[in-house]
Amino acid sequence: MESTLDNVSLLVEHLEEGDFEYLHNYISKVRNLALSSSERRKILTLADSYQNSSDEMGGLLVNLALSTLDKALLEDIEIAFSGWNNEMRQAGLRYLDRLAITSSIDLYAKLLLNHRSEIVQIPLDKTREDKQLLLRFLTKTIDCLNNSNLKEEYYSLTLDVIDIAAQSYINKLKENLIADLIIASASLSKYRHQFGEYWIWSHPLYLKIRELSCLLLELAGRIGDENFVSPLRSFMRIKDMRIRYFTAVSIIRLRGQVRKTDFLSIASSPEMRNTLYRALEKMGKLEHFPDQYLSREFFAESQMVEWLKNSKFLGRVPEEIELSCIFDTNDGDVKYEWYLFRFKSTKVGFEDRGFMAGVAGPYLKNGPQTPEGGSLTFSCFENFNTRSPQEHIEQIFSVLQSQVK
């Protein structure tokens, strides 16, 4: 298929007939061809005309028109943007991000501000690679913090540039941050009567508040204003150890004091134990890590829980976890330790499996008592009683070896 305006005209005929199969085939053939700016403009016009034909039509056409970077289309995007649906707007914003030049990012900022009440995402990938360009964008769009849908993404992007931001930007940011910390603290306090850690994973609203709160707490510590220490202390009363972890680390960064009992509580949580150790190590503050949790067994347990939490299958911490046995392997003269755990979860799809088997490792035998290791931690999520410990180990090793191949 050649790239000519005739082909675009042919596309119109099929669009009028509602021939979506032709549209998909057309896009797959034309996407990588050198369409001219005029052809791309015509496709953008088609996108505007046919966006109501189906949920995906407009987005497909905009993505086709913008499949190759062409800064000549900036004016066309600006003119058409207000009439686009959400999918088309996201395609346009992703295109401006991919261009990653001053004029495209300035337009991105302008469109975002003008439509911030309607836009729910800030797609920025390429621009994040250029901190100065990202800071330019954030400085122009700081009013997006007034939109609850954009707030979390905006704060997350800010973490990338806070070290190079001008004081004027930081001062304006702090006004919003302090207000949002107060709101977050009040929101979290509504759950103060909940006990344990496992209820968290069945409350999507709490999980959302939790992640935003952690982001705010980290940003407060990174800003470096010691006036934040006092407002942060209210978060140390929250029973959620992830919240306490981010609070403690930020208070230390701000030269405040954290009680030994708080460090003990955070380290007692398998979800946060290894994270706490690594953060204190990075800050040169390992003397705060509780001695009773300085053992490979506890670090392996934390690694197993971290893996389960990040697994696309379970995606949460287990209700119960117990060490079953420790076993060794050799790689030449080097010896390693592995830890076989059994764990339980009431997540839908796992509630009837009882205790399941998982392995954390490898850890260098006779090595230092640190979280270092555990890169091959894995579980097949099989009931623990269906096999012997040795059979579970052999099965998991077999799966790991097949994945390496």
C-alpha positions as CSV (number, residue, x, y, z in Angstrom):
1,M,0.0,0.0,0.0
2,E,1.4,3.3,-1.0
3,S,1.0,6.4,1.1
4,T,-1.2,8.7,-0.9
5,L,-4.2,11.0,-0.3
6,D,-6.2,8.5,-2.5
7,N,-5.7,5.9,0.2
8,V,-7.1,8.3,2.8
9,S,-10.0,8.9,0.6
10,L,-10.6,5.2,0.2
11,L,-10.5,5.0,4.0
12,V,-13.4,7.5,4.1
13,E,-15.5,5.2,2.0
14,H,-15.0,2.3,4.4
15,L,-15.6,4.4,7.4
16,E,-19.0,5.5,6.0
17,E,-19.8,1.8,5.6
18,G,-18.8,1.1,9.2
19,D,-16.1,-1.4,7.9
20,F,-14.0,-1.6,11.1
21,E,-12.1,-4.6,9.9
22,Y,-10.8,-2.5,7.0
23,L,-9.9,0.2,9.4
24,H,-7.7,-2.1,11.5
25,N,-6.0,-3.6,8.5
26,Y,-5.5,-0.1,7.1
27,I,-3.9,1.1,10.3
28,S,-1.6,-1.9,10.5
29,K,-0.3,-1.3,6.9
30,V,-0.1,2.5,7.0
31,R,1.2,3.2,10.5
32,N,4.9,2.9,9.6
33,L,4.7,4.7,6.2
34,A,5.8,8.2,5.7
35,L,2.5,10.0,5.7
36,S,2.7,13.6,4.9
37,S,1.6,16.3,7.3
38,S,-1.4,17.0,5.0
39,E,-2.4,13.4,5.1
40,R,-2.1,13.3,8.9
41,R,-4.2,16.4,9.1
42,K,-6.9,14.8,7.0
43,I,-6.9,11.7,9.3
44,L,-7.2,14.0,12.3
45,T,-10.3,15.6,10.6
46,L,-11.7,12.1,10.1
47,A,-11.1,11.3,13.7
48,D,-13.2,14.4,14.7
49,S,-15.9,13.5,12.3
50,Y,-16.2,9.8,13.2
51,Q,-15.4,9.7,16.9
52,N,-19.1,9.0,17.7
53,S,-19.3,6.0,15.4
54,S,-17.8,3.7,18.0
55,D,-16.0,4.0,21.4
56,E,-12.6,3.2,19.8
57,M,-12.9,4.9,16.4
58,G,-11.7,8.3,17.3
59,G,-8.8,7.0,19.3
60,L,-7.7,4.7,16.5
61,L,-7.6,7.5,14.0
62,V,-5.9,10.0,16.3
63,N,-3.2,7.4,17.1
64,L,-2.8,6.7,13.3
65,A,-2.5,10.4,12.5
66,L,0.1,10.8,15.3
67,S,2.0,7.6,14.8
68,T,5.1,9.5,13.6
69,L,6.4,12.5,15.4
70,D,5.7,15.7,13.4
71,K,5.8,19.0,15.2
72,A,3.9,20.6,12.3
73,L,0.7,19.1,13.8
74,L,0.9,21.0,17.1
75,E,-1.5,23.7,16.0
76,D,-3.9,21.1,14.6
77,I,-3.9,19.3,18.0
78,E,-4.5,22.6,19.9
79,I,-7.5,23.5,17.6
80,A,-9.1,20.1,17.8
81,F,-8.5,19.1,21.4
82,S,-11.5,20.6,23.0
83,G,-13.8,18.6,20.7
84,W,-12.1,15.3,21.3
85,N,-13.4,12.5,23.6
86,N,-11.2,11.3,26.5
87,E,-9.5,8.5,24.5
88,M,-8.5,10.9,21.7
89,R,-7.2,13.5,24.3
90,Q,-5.1,10.9,25.9
91,A,-3.6,10.0,22.5
92,G,-2.9,13.6,21.9
93,L,-1.2,14.1,25.2
94,R,0.9,11.0,24.8
95,Y,2.0,12.4,21.4
96,L,3.0,15.7,22.9
97,D,5.0,13.8,25.6
98,R,6.8,11.7,22.9
99,L,7.8,14.9,21.1
100,A,9.4,16.1,24.3
101,I,10.4,19.5,23.1
102,T,9.6,22.9,24.7
103,S,6.8,23.8,22.4
104,S,5.0,20.4,22.8
105,I,5.3,20.4,26.5
106,D,4.1,24.0,26.8
107,L,1.1,23.0,24.7
108,Y,0.6,20.0,26.9
109,A,0.6,22.2,30.0
110,K,-1.9,24.6,28.3
111,L,-4.3,21.9,27.3
112,L,-4.1,20.2,30.7
113,L,-4.8,23.4,32.6
114,N,-7.7,24.3,30.2
115,H,-9.3,20.9,30.6
116,R,-8.1,19.7,34.0
117,S,-11.6,19.1,35.3
118,E,-12.2,16.6,32.5
119,I,-8.8,14.9,32.3
120,V,-8.1,12.1,34.7
121,Q,-4.5,11.0,33.7
122,I,-1.2,12.8,33.0
123,P,0.7,10.5,30.6
124,L,4.3,11.5,30.8
125,D,7.1,9.0,30.0
126,K,9.6,10.6,27.6
127,T,9.5,13.9,29.3
128,R,10.4,12.3,32.7
129,E,13.8,11.6,31.1
130,D,14.6,15.3,31.0
131,K,14.3,16.8,34.5
132,Q,14.5,20.4,33.4
133,L,11.7,19.9,30.8
134,L,9.6,18.0,33.4
135,L,10.1,20.8,35.9
136,R,9.0,23.4,33.3
137,F,5.8,21.4,32.8
138,L,5.1,21.0,36.5
139,T,5.7,24.7,37.2
140,K,3.2,25.6,34.6
141,T,0.6,23.1,35.8
142,I,0.8,23.4,39.6
143,D,-2.9,24.4,39.7
144,C,-3.7,20.8,38.8
145,L,-3.3,20.1,42.5
146,N,-6.8,21.5,42.8
147,N,-8.1,18.5,40.9
148,S,-8.4,15.4,43.0
149,N,-8.1,13.1,39.9
150,L,-4.7,14.5,38.9
151,K,-3.3,15.2,42.4
152,E,-1.6,11.8,43.0
153,E,0.1,11.7,39.5
154,Y,1.2,15.3,39.9
155,Y,2.8,14.7,43.3
156,S,4.5,11.5,41.9
157,L,6.0,13.5,39.0
158,T,7.2,16.1,41.5
159,L,9.3,13.6,43.3
160,D,11.5,13.3,40.2
161,V,12.4,17.0,40.2
162,I,12.1,18.2,43.8
163,D,15.9,18.3,44.1
164,I,16.3,20.9,41.3
165,A,13.1,22.9,41.8
166,A,13.3,26.6,42.5
167,Q,12.3,27.8,46.0
168,S,9.4,29.7,44.6
169,Y,7.9,26.5,43.2
170,I,8.6,24.6,46.4
171,N,6.9,27.3,48.5
172,K,3.8,27.1,46.4
173,L,3.9,23.3,46.5
174,K,4.2,23.3,50.3
175,E,0.9,25.2,50.7
176,N,-0.9,22.4,48.9
177,L,1.1,19.6,50.5
178,I,0.4,20.8,54.1
179,A,-3.3,21.0,53.3
180,D,-3.3,17.6,51.7
181,L,-1.4,16.0,54.6
182,I,-4.0,17.3,57.0
183,I,-6.8,15.8,54.8
184,A,-4.9,12.5,54.5
185,S,-4.4,12.3,58.2
186,A,-8.1,12.8,58.9
187,S,-9.0,10.3,56.2
188,L,-6.7,7.6,57.6
189,S,-8.0,8.2,61.2
190,K,-11.5,7.1,60.1
191,Y,-10.0,3.5,60.0
192,R,-8.3,3.7,63.4
193,H,-10.6,1.0,64.8
194,Q,-9.4,-1.6,62.3
195,F,-6.9,-4.2,63.6
196,G,-4.2,-6.1,61.9
197,E,-3.0,-5.6,58.3
198,Y,-5.2,-7.9,56.3
199,W,-8.4,-5.9,56.2
200,I,-6.5,-3.3,54.1
201,W,-6.6,-5.4,51.0
202,S,-10.4,-5.7,50.9
203,H,-10.9,-1.9,51.1
204,P,-10.0,-0.3,47.7
205,L,-10.8,3.2,49.0
206,Y,-8.4,2.8,51.9
207,L,-5.7,1.5,49.5
208,K,-6.1,4.6,47.4
209,I,-5.8,6.9,50.5
210,R,-2.9,4.8,51.7
211,E,-0.8,5.3,48.5
212,L,-1.5,9.0,48.3
213,S,-0.6,9.4,51.9
214,C,2.7,7.6,51.4
215,L,3.5,9.8,48.4
216,L,2.7,13.0,50.4
217,L,4.8,11.8,53.4
218,E,7.8,11.0,51.1
219,L,7.6,14.3,49.4
220,A,7.4,16.1,52.7
221,G,10.7,14.5,53.8
222,R,12.3,15.3,50.4
223,I,11.4,19.0,50.6
224,G,13.6,19.3,53.7
225,D,11.6,21.8,55.7
226,E,11.9,21.0,59.4
227,N,8.5,22.6,60.0
228,F,6.9,19.5,58.5
229,V,8.1,17.4,61.5
230,S,5.2,18.4,63.8
231,P,2.4,17.7,61.2
232,L,4.0,14.4,60.4
233,R,3.8,13.1,63.9
234,S,0.1,12.5,63.7
235,F,0.8,9.8,61.1
236,M,2.8,7.8,63.7
237,R,-0.4,7.0,65.5
238,I,-1.7,5.2,62.4
239,K,-1.7,1.4,62.8
240,D,-0.8,0.8,59.2
241,M,3.0,0.1,59.2
242,R,3.4,1.3,55.6
243,I,2.2,4.7,56.7
244,R,4.5,4.6,59.8
245,Y,7.5,3.6,57.6
246,F,7.1,6.6,55.3
247,T,6.5,8.9,58.3
248,A,9.6,7.7,60.1
249,V,11.9,8.0,57.1
250,S,10.7,11.5,56.4
251,I,11.1,12.6,60.1
252,I,14.7,11.3,60.1
253,R,15.4,13.2,56.8
254,L,14.1,16.3,58.6
255,R,16.4,15.7,61.5
256,G,13.5,14.7,63.8
257,Q,13.4,11.9,66.4
258,V,11.6,8.6,66.0
259,R,11.0,6.3,69.0
260,K,12.6,2.9,69.2
261,T,9.2,1.4,69.7
262,D,8.1,2.8,66.3
263,F,11.0,1.3,64.6
264,L,10.3,-2.0,66.3
265,S,6.6,-1.9,65.1
266,I,7.7,-1.2,61.5
267,A,10.3,-3.9,61.5
268,S,7.8,-6.4,62.9
269,S,5.8,-6.0,59.7
270,P,7.0,-8.5,57.0
271,E,5.6,-6.1,54.4
272,M,7.9,-3.2,55.4
273,R,10.9,-4.9,57.2
274,N,13.3,-5.1,54.3
275,T,12.2,-1.7,53.0
276,L,13.0,-0.2,56.4
277,Y,16.4,-1.8,56.5
278,R,17.4,-0.6,53.0
279,A,16.2,2.9,53.7
280,L,18.1,3.2,57.0
281,E,21.2,1.7,55.3
282,K,21.0,4.3,52.5
283,M,20.7,7.1,55.0
284,G,23.6,5.7,57.2
285,K,21.1,5.2,60.1
286,L,21.2,1.4,60.5
287,E,21.6,1.8,64.3
288,H,17.9,2.4,64.3
289,F,17.0,-1.0,62.9
290,P,15.9,-3.4,65.8
291,D,18.4,-6.0,66.6
292,Q,15.8,-8.7,67.1
293,Y,14.9,-8.6,63.4
294,L,18.5,-8.7,62.2
295,S,18.4,-12.3,60.9
296,R,18.2,-13.9,57.5
297,E,15.1,-15.8,58.5
298,F,13.2,-12.5,59.1
299,F,14.6,-10.9,55.9
300,A,13.6,-14.0,53.9
301,E,10.1,-13.9,55.3
302,S,9.9,-10.2,54.3
303,Q,11.1,-11.1,50.8
304,M,8.5,-13.8,50.5
305,V,5.8,-11.3,51.5
306,E,7.1,-8.6,49.2
307,W,7.0,-11.1,46.3
308,L,3.4,-12.2,47.1
309,K,2.3,-8.6,47.4
310,N,3.8,-7.7,44.0
311,S,2.7,-11.0,42.3
312,K,0.1,-10.5,39.6
313,F,-1.7,-13.5,41.0
314,L,-2.0,-12.7,44.7
315,G,-1.2,-8.9,44.9
316,R,-1.5,-8.6,48.6
317,V,0.2,-9.7,51.8
318,P,-0.8,-13.1,53.2
319,E,-2.9,-13.4,56.3
320,E,-0.5,-15.9,57.8
321,I,3.0,-17.0,56.9
322,E,5.3,-19.6,58.6
323,L,8.8,-20.9,58.0
324,S,8.7,-24.6,57.2
325,C,12.4,-25.4,56.6
326,I,15.7,-24.1,55.5
327,F,17.7,-26.0,52.8
328,D,21.1,-25.5,51.1
329,T,22.3,-25.7,47.5
330,N,25.8,-25.5,46.0
331,D,27.1,-23.7,43.0
332,G,30.6,-25.0,42.8
333,D,32.3,-23.9,46.0
334,V,29.6,-21.4,46.8
335,K,26.8,-22.4,49.2
336,Y,23.4,-20.9,49.3
337,E,20.4,-21.0,51.7
338,W,16.8,-21.2,50.7
339,Y,13.7,-20.7,52.9
340,L,10.5,-22.7,52.4
341,F,7.4,-21.0,53.7
342,R,3.8,-21.8,54.0
343,F,1.3,-19.0,53.7
344,K,-2.5,-18.5,53.6
345,S,-4.7,-15.9,51.9
346,T,-8.5,-15.3,51.9
347,K,-8.4,-13.5,48.5
348,V,-11.1,-14.8,46.1
349,G,-9.6,-17.7,44.2
350,F,-7.2,-18.6,47.0
351,E,-9.4,-18.9,50.0
352,D,-10.0,-22.7,49.6
353,R,-6.3,-23.6,49.1
354,G,-5.4,-23.5,52.7
355,F,-1.7,-23.1,53.4
356,M,0.4,-22.7,50.2
357,A,4.1,-23.2,49.6
358,G,6.6,-20.6,48.6
359,V,10.4,-20.4,48.5
360,A,12.6,-17.3,49.2
361,G,16.2,-17.3,48.1
362,P,19.0,-17.7,47.3
363,Y,21.0,-16.2,50.2
364,L,24.7,-16.6,50.5
365,K,25.3,-19.2,53.3
366,N,27.3,-17.7,56.2
367,G,27.0,-14.3,54.5
368,P,26.0,-11.1,56.3
369,Q,22.6,-11.0,58.0
370,T,21.0,-8.5,55.6
371,P,18.2,-8.6,53.0
372,E,20.7,-9.1,50.2
373,G,19.5,-12.0,48.1
374,G,16.1,-13.5,47.3
375,S,16.1,-12.7,43.6
376,L,14.6,-16.1,42.8
377,T,11.8,-16.0,45.3
378,F,8.7,-17.8,43.9
379,S,5.5,-19.7,44.6
380,C,3.3,-22.0,42.5
381,F,0.4,-21.3,44.9
382,E,-0.1,-25.0,45.5
383,N,-1.7,-26.4,48.7
384,F,1.2,-27.1,51.1
385,N,-0.2,-30.6,52.1
386,T,-0.3,-31.9,48.5
387,R,3.5,-32.5,48.5
388,S,6.3,-33.0,50.9
389,P,8.6,-30.0,51.6
390,Q,11.2,-31.6,49.3
391,E,8.7,-32.1,46.5
392,H,7.6,-28.5,46.8
393,I,11.2,-27.4,46.5
394,E,11.9,-29.6,43.5
395,Q,8.7,-28.4,41.8
396,I,9.5,-24.7,42.3
397,F,13.1,-25.2,41.2
398,S,11.8,-26.9,38.0
399,V,9.5,-23.9,37.2
400,L,12.3,-21.5,37.9
401,Q,14.7,-23.4,35.6
402,S,12.1,-23.5,32.8
403,Q,11.6,-19.7,33.1
404,V,15.4,-19.1,32.8
405,K,15.4,-21.2,29.6
